[in-house]
Every structure is written in structure tokens, then in C-alpha cells.
């Protein structure tokens, strides 16, 4: 992750070394068009709003490539042609079948029924400063109005126009993007808490020449297929279920059996070779009827029964209730492998028992949502999300995954990883239960806690996107079971190194 100033300095070094700005613009624009096609697989109508600088040139390349792929594309300049940068003018002259509209023609535009509508925001790039004004401010207002009135999907190119790429502060007329296609590296302002509602989903467009020149930066990073795919190798041909991780889950109570079933499904869909779900006797029959048939269900009364079963990872907490706090603490303390702690396991910890985290026999990944985090760490409630994760992990020897629209994973000495995937459809019950199962499966297959948290969050978010982008569900109708069922699509996207 870079600041705008660091990105501009990197570009200067790359160009001084012989890289051609036009070649990089072509590469960036083609990647942007590919990203649009990932999120909107069926061609429709695209309106490309472009400014006079090179950000506008990126938009024009992306528009041309989309038109070659069957999209109906209309170009909307914010400035008269005589104001355009030479390279931007050149890309406009190469736009081929794209029509150019004046801003006044937008008044009569209506989206075609039943087809995708995409708005590209290529008005301003990372070099822009100061408040929005003149034609750019008017274009931003139009984009936001069209997004609301026509359900168009807005793709911001590099940054939403009006957003400060360093701080995340937003002008009153900042473009509200559904997806931000950021070039080379995510910009630091994109992950600021206040920026999330303008940035939406982050998709990084990796440019090889920029990546090679940047070197390694570990303190802040965004989870992308490029960073995550090396963690996940294909299974050897001779693999058997014992090689793929044995997961034990302790979850569920009267009235919350579904949470246990979702966690089990998440673990199975994330590749665990064997999944055993331990439940209290009073819900055994109901759980056995509801849980995936591929997992084993075992009733238990004593912690020793759980600890006696060989396991590579433990997931504990979804729907568990707080009736047996001492038993839960003993499990958290004594399990010798890595463990995911979620939901009621966290609530029990928050009741004055956090000291047990210093006594655990194995590594621990905590996955609170904001409400659980407030109970775990009331002192940090006024902090930003990243600072809060740092504050907690500096005090306790754990990995913390703070859930939310921009999930953050942190470990002392490891830095912060910001998730990039997901959509508002994930704001419904059960998503965290699936994540618990997924992370437990990844731990059981050998990933450390930080990597399991980062990959687990990315996979669940990408699965949610895959379901909505396929047209099978809307954001409103998305359920946690849909996300679990689509994890295969997410793994495939990871291997194919999409966005």
C-alpha cells in the first residue's frame, strides 16, 4: 500500500528507467476493463466520464476494450478537447466504436431495461488536490444521481473523484463508487474508515513494472489474489482426507443450531478433510438433522471428550451460548493446535477472562464483529479500526480479525492486512459463522493465523460477490448459506488471479 506521493515518486522512477507512459496506460486500462467484466459478466451500457489528465486516459482505454467486448460505450468529457493532455487526446482518437456525448446529452439518457449499466469515474487521479469545483463537481453530482436513480454500478478509476488518496477525507460531492479499481497498489486513503462508503470494493490492478520497482512493504497491505495465491497450493494427486486437515468445532445451543451447521458447512467448503461438530446432548438430534451430512456430530458433556479427539484446528463459539464458561475457558486454554474464537467464546472472554489468552497452548485467531470488539476492548472504542487492531494485538499474543465492511487482520510484528472483497449483502446473520468454519479449515491445512484470517475473509467476500454477480441472488436476498455454497467459485477466482 502506498500514499499518493509514494506512488508518484515510484512512477517517476519507472519512467526515468525507460518505461513508456502509454504502455502502462494501455496495461492499466485493459486490466480495468477485465475487472468490470468480472463484476458485470454480461455486456450492457457503459458511460465513461473522463477528465483531461492521464486518469481520463485510463478510462478511455478501458472504454475502448469494453466496446470491443460487446458493450455499448459512451464517452463523456468533463473538459473541452483543447484542454486534454496529449496522451489522453490520443486515447480518445483510438476509441473506435465509442460515441462521445456532451454533458447536455446526459439529460435524455435512460438505461436500457434488463441490461447492466456501468459508470466509469475517470475524472481525477491521485495528483488532484483541493475542493471539487466547476465541471468536475457537476460530473460527480451526475454520477451519484445516476447511481441512485438507475441502479448503475460505479467503478472509480484509481480513486473516487473527490477523495483524498492520502487521508481518505471526502469532498461533499465525492463520487460514491461500488468498486474502486486502483492502479499498481492500493492508496493509503482508500482504507481509511471514513472512506469505505465512497470506495466500496477495492480491486488492485497490478502493473508488473511498478511492482518490480516498489520492493517489499509489509506494515500495511491489501489482501489480493496476487498476495494470497502463493499461500494456497494445489493438492498433490495422492492426497487423502487425513492430509487435508481435521477440524473440530464446538458450537450451537438451543435456538442457535443453525450457527453450528453454518460453521460446519464453511469448514467443509473450505477444504477440510474431516470435520467433527461437538454439541451438547440437548441439541444433538436437531443438529444431526440440520448439519451437512459430510460432517460428524458428537454429543459431549466434558471438555476432555473434545480434547481427546485428534484435531489440527479448533473452531469455537458460533451460537454456543454462555451457560458453561469454565468449560469454554478450558478449551481455549488447553487445545494444543491453532484455534478460531468467535461469537460467544469472545463474549465469555470479555467477562474478565482475557488473561487466558496468555496461557493458551496454541495460537489463537479472534474474529469479533464491532459489538464483540467493544466488549473485548472498551478502551479502544474511540480508535479507528486499524489502530484498534494494533492496540489489542500489542497487548495480547493473538491474531485479531476485526469484521466489518473493511475487515482488518492484525498480528503483533506482522502489520495489518485489509480485506478488499465483499458486498453489502453480507450484512445478514450467519456470515461470521461461515467465516469461523473457513478459517478453522485453513488453519487445519497448515496456514498461520494471520494468513488464515486474511485468506478466509477474502474468500468469503469473493464468494458473496460471485453469487450476486451471477444473477442468482441480489444483495438483499443473499444468505450465509449462499456464501458457503459459493466458496468453490472463490477458490477458483484465487487460482485464476482475478481481482
MARPA-479848 format. One line per field, with one value per residue (C-alpha): residue in three letters; residue number from 1; x, z, y. Coordinates in steps of 0.5 Angstrom, whole numbers, plus 500, padded with zeros to 3 digits. Each point is the difference from the previous one (the first is absolute). Layout:
N
domi <- (ala;...)
tise <- (NUM;...)
c1 <- (X;...)
c3 <- (Z;...)
c2 <- (Y;...)
***
This chain:
499
domi <- (unk;unk;unk;unk;unk;unk;unk;unk;unk;unk;unk;unk;unk;unk;unk;unk;unk;unk;unk;unk;unk;unk;unk;unk;unk;unk;unk;unk;unk;unk;unk;unk;unk;unk;unk;unk;unk;unk;unk;unk;unk;unk;unk;unk;unk;unk;unk;unk;unk;unk;unk;unk;unk;unk;unk;unk;unk;unk;unk;unk;unk;unk;unk;unk;unk;unk;unk;unk;unk;unk;unk;unk;unk;unk;unk;unk;unk;unk;unk;unk;unk;unk;unk;unk;unk;unk;unk;unk;unk;unk;unk;unk;unk;unk;unk;unk;unk;unk;unk;unk;unk;unk;unk;unk;unk;unk;unk;unk;unk;unk;unk;unk;unk;unk;unk;unk;unk;unk;unk;unk;unk;unk;unk;unk;unk;unk;unk;unk;unk;unk;unk;unk;unk;unk;unk;unk;unk;unk;unk;unk;unk;unk;unk;unk;unk;unk;unk;unk;unk;unk;unk;unk;unk;unk;unk;unk;unk;unk;unk;unk;unk;unk;unk;unk;unk;unk;unk;unk;unk;unk;unk;unk;unk;unk;unk;unk;unk;unk;unk;unk;unk;unk;unk;unk;unk;unk;unk;unk;unk;unk;unk;unk;unk;unk;unk;unk;unk;unk;unk;unk;unk;unk;unk;unk;unk;unk;unk;unk;unk;unk;unk;unk;unk;unk;unk;unk;unk;unk;unk;unk;unk;unk;unk;unk;unk;unk;unk;unk;unk;unk;unk;unk;unk;unk;unk;unk;unk;unk;unk;unk;unk;unk;unk;unk;unk;unk;unk;unk;unk;unk;unk;unk;unk;unk;unk;unk;unk;unk;unk;unk;unk;unk;unk;unk;unk;unk;unk;unk;unk;unk;unk;unk;unk;unk;unk;unk;unk;unk;unk;unk;unk;unk;unk;unk;unk;unk;unk;unk;unk;unk;unk;unk;unk;unk;unk;unk;unk;unk;unk;unk;unk;unk;unk;unk;unk;unk;unk;unk;unk;unk;unk;unk;unk;unk;unk;unk;unk;unk;unk;unk;unk;unk;unk;unk;unk;unk;unk;unk;unk;unk;unk;unk;unk;unk;unk;unk;unk;unk;unk;unk;unk;unk;unk;unk;unk;unk;unk;unk;unk;unk;unk;unk;unk;unk;unk;unk;unk;unk;unk;unk;unk;unk;unk;unk;unk;unk;unk;unk;unk;unk;unk;unk;unk;unk;unk;unk;unk;unk;unk;unk;unk;unk;unk;unk;unk;unk;unk;unk;unk;unk;unk;unk;unk;unk;unk;unk;unk;unk;unk;unk;unk;unk;unk;unk;unk;unk;unk;unk;unk;unk;unk;unk;unk;unk;unk;unk;unk;unk;unk;unk;unk;unk;unk;unk;unk;unk;unk;unk;unk;unk;unk;unk;unk;unk;unk;unk;unk;unk;unk;unk;unk;unk;unk;unk;unk;unk;unk;unk;unk;unk;unk;unk;unk;unk;unk;unk;unk;unk;unk;unk;unk;unk;unk;unk;unk;unk;unk;unk;unk;unk;unk;unk;unk;unk;unk;unk;unk;unk;unk;unk;unk;unk;unk;unk;unk;unk;unk;unk;unk;unk;unk;unk;unk;unk;unk;unk;unk;unk;unk)
tise <- (1;2;3;4;5;6;7;8;9;10;11;12;13;14;15;16;17;18;19;20;21;22;23;24;25;26;27;28;29;30;31;32;33;34;35;36;37;38;39;40;41;42;43;44;45;46;47;48;49;50;51;52;53;54;55;56;57;58;59;60;61;62;63;64;65;66;67;68;69;70;71;72;73;74;75;76;77;78;79;80;81;82;83;84;85;86;87;88;89;90;91;92;93;94;95;96;97;98;99;100;101;102;103;104;105;106;107;108;109;110;111;112;113;114;115;116;117;118;119;120;121;122;123;124;125;126;127;128;129;130;131;132;133;134;135;136;137;138;139;140;141;142;143;144;145;146;147;148;149;150;151;152;153;154;155;156;157;158;159;160;161;162;163;164;165;166;167;168;169;170;171;172;173;174;175;176;177;178;179;180;181;182;183;184;185;186;187;188;189;190;191;192;193;194;195;196;197;198;199;200;201;202;203;204;205;206;207;208;209;210;211;212;213;214;215;216;217;218;219;220;221;222;223;224;225;226;227;228;229;230;231;232;233;234;235;236;237;238;239;240;241;242;243;244;245;246;247;248;249;250;251;252;253;254;255;256;257;258;259;260;261;262;263;264;265;266;267;268;269;270;271;272;273;274;275;276;277;278;279;280;281;282;283;284;285;286;287;288;289;290;291;292;293;294;295;296;297;298;299;300;301;302;303;304;305;306;307;308;309;310;311;312;313;314;315;316;317;318;319;320;321;322;323;324;325;326;327;328;329;330;331;332;333;334;335;336;337;338;339;340;341;342;343;344;345;346;347;348;349;350;351;352;353;354;355;356;357;358;359;360;361;362;363;364;365;366;367;368;369;370;371;372;373;374;375;376;377;378;379;380;381;382;383;384;385;386;387;388;389;390;391;392;393;394;395;396;397;398;399;400;401;402;403;404;405;406;407;408;409;410;411;412;413;414;415;416;417;418;419;420;421;422;423;424;425;426;427;428;429;430;431;432;433;434;435;436;437;438;439;440;441;442;443;444;445;446;447;448;449;450;451;452;453;454;455;456;457;458;459;460;461;462;463;464;465;466;467;468;469;470;471;472;473;474;475;476;477;478;479;480;481;482;483;484;485;486;487;488;489;490;491;492;493;494;495;496;497;498;499)
c1 <- (500;503;498;499;506;504;496;502;507;500;497;506;505;497;499;507;502;497;493;495;494;496;502;498;493;498;502;496;494;500;500;495;495;502;498;493;499;501;495;495;501;494;502;495;501;506;500;508;501;507;504;506;505;503;495;495;505;499;492;501;504;495;494;503;502;493;497;504;497;493;498;496;505;499;506;498;506;500;504;501;504;506;501;501;507;504;499;493;498;504;496;494;501;501;494;497;492;499;496;501;495;500;498;493;498;500;493;497;504;496;503;497;496;502;508;506;501;507;503;508;502;507;499;506;506;505;503;494;499;495;493;496;497;498;498;503;496;494;502;501;493;497;504;497;493;500;503;494;494;502;504;506;507;505;507;505;507;506;496;493;500;500;503;507;504;505;495;493;497;494;497;493;499;505;498;496;504;497;507;507;505;507;506;506;499;494;501;500;494;496;500;498;494;496;502;496;494;503;505;496;503;508;503;507;503;507;505;506;505;497;500;507;503;496;503;497;496;497;497;493;498;493;498;500;501;507;502;495;501;507;497;496;503;496;499;505;497;501;496;495;496;505;504;495;499;496;495;497;494;497;493;493;495;492;497;507;501;501;506;504;497;503;507;500;498;505;506;498;499;507;503;501;501;496;495;497;495;499;494;496;496;493;501;504;493;499;507;501;493;503;507;504;500;507;502;500;495;502;497;504;500;507;506;504;496;501;508;501;498;506;499;504;496;494;494;496;495;494;494;503;496;504;497;507;505;505;500;501;506;503;499;503;506;502;499;507;498;498;493;495;496;493;494;498;507;502;494;503;507;497;497;507;504;504;506;499;503;507;499;498;503;500;499;493;496;495;494;496;495;500;495;504;506;497;499;507;504;495;507;501;493;502;505;500;499;508;502;495;503;507;498;497;506;505;497;498;504;495;498;494;495;495;494;496;500;507;503;506;505;506;505;506;506;496;497;493;496;494;495;497;495;492;494;494;496;505;496;496;500;505;505;505;498;502;507;501;500;504;506;500;500;506;504;499;503;506;499;503;494;502;500;493;497;502;498;494;497;502;497;493;500;501;495;495;502;499;493;498;504;497;493;498;499;499;504;493;499;507;500;506;499;500;507;503;497;504;507;502;499;504;506;500;500;506;504;498;502;494;499)
c3 <- (500;498;501;494;501;500;494;496;502;498;493;499;502;495;494;501;500;493;501;495;503;494;501;507;499;495;505;506;495;498;507;502;494;502;508;497;496;507;504;494;495;495;496;501;499;503;501;500;504;499;502;496;503;500;504;495;495;504;500;492;499;505;496;493;503;503;493;496;505;498;505;497;503;500;502;504;500;506;496;493;496;499;508;500;501;493;502;503;493;496;504;498;493;501;503;494;500;507;499;503;504;502;507;498;497;506;502;495;502;502;502;496;503;503;498;504;501;502;501;500;504;497;501;505;502;506;498;501;507;503;500;493;496;493;495;504;506;496;497;507;501;494;501;507;498;494;505;505;494;495;505;496;502;501;499;502;497;505;505;500;498;506;505;503;498;506;505;498;501;495;497;501;492;500;496;503;497;500;498;500;495;503;496;502;507;505;502;508;500;497;506;505;504;497;493;500;498;494;498;500;498;499;493;499;493;501;495;499;499;506;505;498;501;507;504;506;505;506;505;496;495;496;499;493;495;499;507;502;495;502;506;497;496;496;504;498;496;505;506;504;505;506;496;500;507;506;502;507;501;507;498;501;505;501;495;496;497;493;502;501;494;496;503;498;493;500;502;495;494;502;499;507;499;507;504;506;504;507;503;507;501;500;492;498;496;497;498;497;495;498;499;494;499;499;507;506;506;507;507;505;508;502;497;500;495;495;501;500;492;496;496;496;502;504;499;506;501;495;503;506;506;507;504;501;501;503;495;495;503;501;493;498;504;499;493;497;493;497;501;498;505;498;503;507;501;499;505;505;500;500;507;504;497;495;504;497;493;503;503;493;498;492;496;500;495;503;495;503;497;502;506;503;499;504;506;499;500;502;501;492;498;498;496;492;498;498;507;504;497;501;508;501;497;503;507;499;496;495;493;499;494;501;496;496;493;500;504;503;503;504;504;504;496;493;499;497;495;497;496;493;499;502;499;504;499;505;506;502;505;500;496;505;502;493;501;506;496;495;504;504;494;497;507;500;493;502;500;505;504;496;493;502;502;494;495;504;500;492;498;504;497;493;501;501;494;496;502;499;493;497;501;504;506;502;505;504;499;502;506;503;497;493;502;503;493;496;503;495;495;505;500;492;500;504;496;494;503;498;504)
c2 <- (500;507;507;504;504;493;498;506;499;493;502;505;495;495;505;502;493;500;497;504;503;498;493;500;504;494;495;503;502;492;498;505;497;493;502;503;493;496;504;501;494;502;506;505;508;504;507;502;507;503;506;503;496;493;497;502;497;493;501;501;493;496;503;498;493;499;503;494;495;502;506;506;505;508;505;506;505;505;505;502;497;505;499;493;497;498;492;501;503;494;495;504;500;492;499;496;499;504;506;507;503;507;501;503;494;496;503;496;494;494;493;494;496;493;501;502;508;502;507;501;505;502;508;501;496;500;506;504;505;505;500;498;505;502;495;494;502;500;493;497;502;497;493;500;502;495;494;501;501;495;494;501;497;506;498;505;500;500;505;502;507;505;495;502;494;501;501;498;506;502;506;501;498;494;494;494;494;493;498;503;498;502;500;497;500;502;507;501;505;494;496;506;499;506;498;493;503;503;495;494;493;501;497;501;500;497;503;496;506;503;494;498;508;500;495;497;503;497;504;502;495;499;492;499;494;502;500;494;495;498;497;495;495;494;494;494;495;495;504;497;502;500;504;506;502;497;506;499;505;502;504;500;501;499;505;501;493;504;503;494;497;506;500;492;502;505;496;494;505;503;493;497;492;499;504;498;504;499;503;499;494;504;502;494;498;506;502;493;501;507;500;498;492;500;502;496;502;498;502;502;501;501;504;494;497;505;501;492;500;501;507;505;506;502;505;502;505;500;500;497;504;502;494;497;505;496;494;505;503;494;498;507;499;492;499;499;502;506;503;505;503;503;503;497;498;507;502;496;502;507;499;501;494;503;498;492;503;500;493;496;494;502;506;504;504;504;502;505;505;507;499;494;504;506;494;498;506;506;505;500;502;507;497;499;492;499;504;496;493;503;502;493;496;504;498;492;495;498;502;504;501;505;499;506;503;500;494;501;495;501;497;503;500;499;506;501;497;503;496;502;495;500;504;503;493;497;505;494;495;493;503;500;493;498;504;496;494;502;503;493;496;505;499;493;500;503;508;504;504;507;496;496;506;504;495;498;507;501;493;501;507;498;494;505;504;494;499;507;501;493;503;494;505;507;504;500;492;498;495;497;493;503;503;493;496;505;499;496;506;504;495;500;507;500;495;504;506;505;506)
***
